Amino acid sequence: MNVGNVLLATAFAVLLGATGILARAYLADDDRHVGYVTMLTGTGAVALAGALAQLTYQFVVTDYSNAYVWNNTADYLPLLYRVTGVYAGNEGSILLWAALTALVAFTAGVIRGFPDRHSKLVHAITFGIVTYFVGMLLLQSPFASIRTEFANAPPGYIPTSGEGLNPLLVDPYMAIHPPVMFVSYALLTMPFAIGAAHFVSLFRGDGSVFAAWRGSVTRWLRVSWLFLTVAVALGGLWSYTVLGWGGIWAWDPVETAILVPWLFLTATVHAVVRYRPNDEYRILAPAMTATVFSLAIYTTSIVRSGTFRSVHSFADGGIGISFIVLMVLTSVLGVVVPLAYWFLQDGEATGSDGAWLTRDNLLHAAVLLFGLLTFVSLWGLSFPVLRAAVTGVEVSVESHYFNLWSYPLVGIALLLLGFYMDFDVEGRRRSLTGLAVFGTAAVAAAFVAPSETWQLSPSPPTQSPIYGVLGSISVLSILPPAAYAILGVTKRALARIPATADRGAMFKETGITAIHVGAVLLVLSLPFMYMFAGQASAMATGIASESVDTSYQDVAGTDYSVRVLDYTSNEFPQNPKPESYALSADQVAARGPSLNGTVQAVYGTVTDIRRGPQATVIQLDNSRTWVGVIQRNETTGNLSVQTGQGLVARGRLMWNFVPNADATVLASPQTIGSPANPPEGVVPTRVQVDGVSLAVYEDGKLVTSGVAGQREYPQQGNMQVRDVLIDRGLVTDTYVIAGVSDGTASMTVKQVPLMSLLRLSIVLLVAGMSTVLVFDPEHGIQTLTASTASSTDVEPETTD
Amino acid sequence: MKPRKALTIAFFVFLLGIGYLSMHSAPVLSDDNYSYHGETEWRTDFSEAEQLASEQDRPIVIYFWTTWCTYCEDYNQYVYSDPEVQAELDDFVKVAVNLDSDQGEYGRLQQRYNANYPPQHVIITPEGEQLVKISGYADREAFLNYLAKAEREYDAGDNQ
């Protein structure tokens, strides 16, 4: 047992205790021991935070006695990426998730306390989930000893170098994306627990839970939405810069897996606004609240099951089965129970007078549209797996599936948004006219394609007629709905903001306006960015020679030309200190016979040399550690070693191998050298960075300059990561990818339109939601302290 | 009908529609029930093939192959990729038997038609009676001749 495992075990015990006490208190309606819950969960949260800190510390100091650390980092990495290693694999990311969830659950418990049975049930569920996560970690611990990797190594063996981090994760975006995502998933635990508790309580005849928690649910959902949006955006920007994939979105299974909860969360945020205790949404809103987290778990399970060969497969395998159990548990609580209640309860929903055009119906349509969008992504993720499992037929789901189905839905959503906003301000007749005009314009525009480039997907590879029809839609058709939506949103904002009663309401309106404008700009920029991205290539040869040819290279078919100014090639680690990769004689002595038989690098000063006919032995630092070099022939055997010089060597370390020495490191002429210039066999190259300094010109004018090239990781199957050169322009980004090898640089210059619009849309989404979150007069964080949390909101909402 | 109910029903209809259409128009990468040679699809279940053959009154061609057999690769490249061969083969029910597979039925077929090495083709009637056997590699022309011969034999058998 090490410190980390003790902390995990402690957390498991106290959280299990807290869950047990709350569950018993709920079931037996008996408040005994409930007073201890805060203390217990506080201890659990502290223990998990401690475990996370301990793991992070092990990464920072590269403590290779921990197998997970050894697997996911190496000394040559800078501090930031050593920390990234913490959540590079399954165990670490679950620990991060568990610690964050524990913190959220503990905070929620402290804020609200456990005043009634309902809150006991809600918190029993949240603590139950954290306990489950910790249980998973106990089964597959991030603190497992290195002996799990090297079962045959002698006791106490610790490697001197780590395996390194997946090269794709060596990026600033990836250092922040996973924590942001897990914060969001952790926050979703609360709405899940409240929704699930609501239906459990209804089944037990204990009445509604949701009504009293509505304010909290709204806040939890909004904060999660905010974090999830940031996480999706960071992931997209990462794929734009790291992979040279040529875009922010590729419908990779893991990308789709985070989009599914995001879409459904968006639907849920809209649905909760409509919750009223006597309305049909008294079922739908809590049900959706409970479902979001189940979807997050489902999609996480499906991508971690190893079914998909994705670029994200760095976190595959292992934890699979416990994830599937969790998936079943959360699906039952979050989906099956609410559905069962919906089936079993009788009585028609009230509140509808049969009129079609009401705000409620329009909002319902919006919720359903988001539901459909979620379904498209969810189904695309699931059906290949389901079909392969059931029929043995392996099918591929391609990006045009997602694009072609989502596009019309998004178009309809924009029309609906415009209409809703218009309807709110202008009333029935004028708004219907508006809808008719913009709707007709959209349909007409769908047929107007100036060239094939304007069509969504002119000839999709499958012959299905439906894809043929959808693929021939012109992307011009997005313009009228987008214009309509922006007009509607702006018009309503202009009508409403001046009329607001107080500052909070005004900020809220502004925030909502920003979110919706942001959403419109987002969906407007996406299709154009892909369809009108142009690219062309140019070559430059002879760049590795002394004099680089700096003449202009025209990029065929474009107005661009490029000049290669310089060529750089570097290997990392550069001049590493011997103590970072090798053991000193003292360290060898300290570790003793545990090193017997292992391959080690050692360093020290030569204090004695004894040359024999077939071998030379060299003493380090007057110690009982010697380096032995076998000389098989004269040419390689002439070792020029002198006493007093520094030495590094790598080889199998034998204990008590020869008299008068404790340890003998059996090196070969290739694995012995000076610390100033250690041979490759002692310090392998981790990263080979090749790049060219480029200047890019458009019509003879300098557009951008910088370094483009690639980083290659020889220790990780020669995996390559591109260093791209991006000029972030107002209308188009100029994006240069260069492949550099054998003295030739092949450069691809891309033009990616509308990236600025996309960046702006992300800012608007995030800023808008932050504003709403803080200033909402009813459910804002600002009003949290002032109001009591238990309002049942009989008044219908008048916004959103 | 109340508007919200109508919307919800439309939602489910749409949802099922998308689900059904997309699943059936997804490109097939590989199918456990088929073995692929050249551009042709071969069944792997002999009993199914037998049943199909007697229902449709067509002869069965059994292809004994392995993954390591170089002549099988030649069949892929030079024979099965040929449109004329493909058209001819459409008159037969095709079954591919991987000699390395430990499926019990394959072992019996191998014994029954004495196919001990790859590649071999045995063309049989739905009742299992051998019509033609091609041992080893036959080039495109020869292969077509064998197929034609098998068909003649089969038709002659039918007429008796």
Boltz contact constraints between the chains, C-beta under 6 A:
constraints:
  - contact:
      token1: [A, 352]
      token2: [B, 2]
      max_distance: 6.0
  - contact:
      token1: [A, 352]
      token2: [B, 4]
      max_distance: 6.0
  - contact:
      token1: [A, 356]
      token2: [B, 3]
      max_distance: 6.0
  - contact:
      token1: [A, 361]
      token2: [B, 3]
      max_distance: 6.0
  - contact:
      token1: [A, 364]
      token2: [B, 4]
      max_distance: 6.0
  - contact:
      token1: [A, 364]
      token2: [B, 7]
      max_distance: 6.0
  - contact:
      token1: [A, 365]
      token2: [B, 7]
      max_distance: 6.0
  - contact:
      token1: [A, 368]
      token2: [B, 7]
      max_distance: 6.0
  - contact:
      token1: [A, 368]
      token2: [B, 11]
      max_distance: 6.0
  - contact:
      token1: [A, 375]
      token2: [B, 15]
      max_distance: 6.0
  - contact:
      token1: [A, 379]
      token2: [B, 19]
      max_distance: 6.0
  - contact:
      token1: [A, 383]
      token2: [B, 23]
      max_distance: 6.0
  - contact:
      token1: [A, 392]
      token2: [B, 32]
      max_distance: 6.0
  - contact:
      token1: [A, 393]
      token2: [B, 28]
      max_distance: 6.0
  - contact:
      token1: [A, 393]
      token2: [B, 31]
      max_distance: 6.0
  - contact:
      token1: [A, 394]
      token2: [B, 29]
      max_distance: 6.0
  - contact:
      token1: [A, 394]
      token2: [B, 30]
      max_distance: 6.0
  - contact:
      token1: [A, 395]
      token2: [B, 26]
      max_distance: 6.0
  - contact:
      token1: [A, 395]
      token2: [B, 28]
      max_distance: 6.0
  - contact:
      token1: [A, 396]
      token2: [B, 27]
      max_distance: 6.0
  - contact:
      token1: [A, 396]
      token2: [B, 29]
      max_distance: 6.0
  - contact:
      token1: [A, 397]
      token2: [B, 26]
      max_distance: 6.0
  - contact:
      token1: [A, 401]
      token2: [B, 22]
      max_distance: 6.0
  - contact:
      token1: [A, 405]
      token2: [B, 18]
      max_distance: 6.0
  - contact:
      token1: [A, 462]
      token2: [B, 25]
      max_distance: 6.0
  - contact:
      token1: [A, 462]
      token2: [B, 27]
      max_distance: 6.0
  - contact:
      token1: [A, 464]
      token2: [B, 25]
      max_distance: 6.0
  - contact:
      token1: [A, 466]
      token2: [B, 21]
      max_distance: 6.0
